[in-house]
């Protein structure tokens, strides 16, 4: 199965299907099986593009951000966001896509779907704000998109009584559910960021403690696997290395601002001994603690 309705693209299978829908520029489903892959340069759309992958693996880029999409993943871009394949060809697989053109949509979030839509002014403002501020274009595990794409195609094919209104409703639902997904994700990001800051504070206040992975995980209130993922996501370090990083940051501060002996600094920062402190500091900072202090003084 494949279909492609478009108002502008010459490759469209049926060019007149979308004529009565001023808010849809393109709608299609393609099975890319040919080893002679279809060219796809980086491009802009005259609307909001939403994609959904059913088979294959798609490399995608928006600006300087790269994404890897798997079956069950979706993707969204705004009109001003240049995007496409980094290799300038479509990867082998299957993908749905739609380009929705609001009456008004600007980078500062001003948004109006159009007179056809039943959404309120406040709903329009919310959609504009969420989409214009979104920085992560992937929609992972977005099976809700497939069901809506399938239903939308069915309406176009069968054109039963009331199909114009049904198409309007489905397009609205596509945006509503996508915006809800992005809102939940942003809420999770904020929650996880606060969790990390609380965890970091616990460590900073108890650097002399001989922390173990189990103890850190228990104190943070999540399981070890989730704990490790969250710490790496927010710090770039494994939990053990993040602890070392914090200890060394405090050690630098003490070397800079106090005359404490290296042994005292080592114990206060949670190192086993001055030798352990010196070797770890030299390995991470590239200079011995004594030389670091001497260099800062001079």
PyMOL commands that set and color helices and strands:
alter all, ss='L'
color gray80, all
select helices_A, chain A and resi 121-133+143-158+163-204+213-220+224-235+239-257+262-268+274-285+289-297
alter helices_A, ss='H'
color red, helices_A
select strands_A, chain A and resi 3-6+24-32+48-62+65-70+74-77+83-84+93-100+104-105+111-112+138-139
alter strands_A, ss='S'
color yellow, strands_A
deselect
rebuild
show_as cartoon
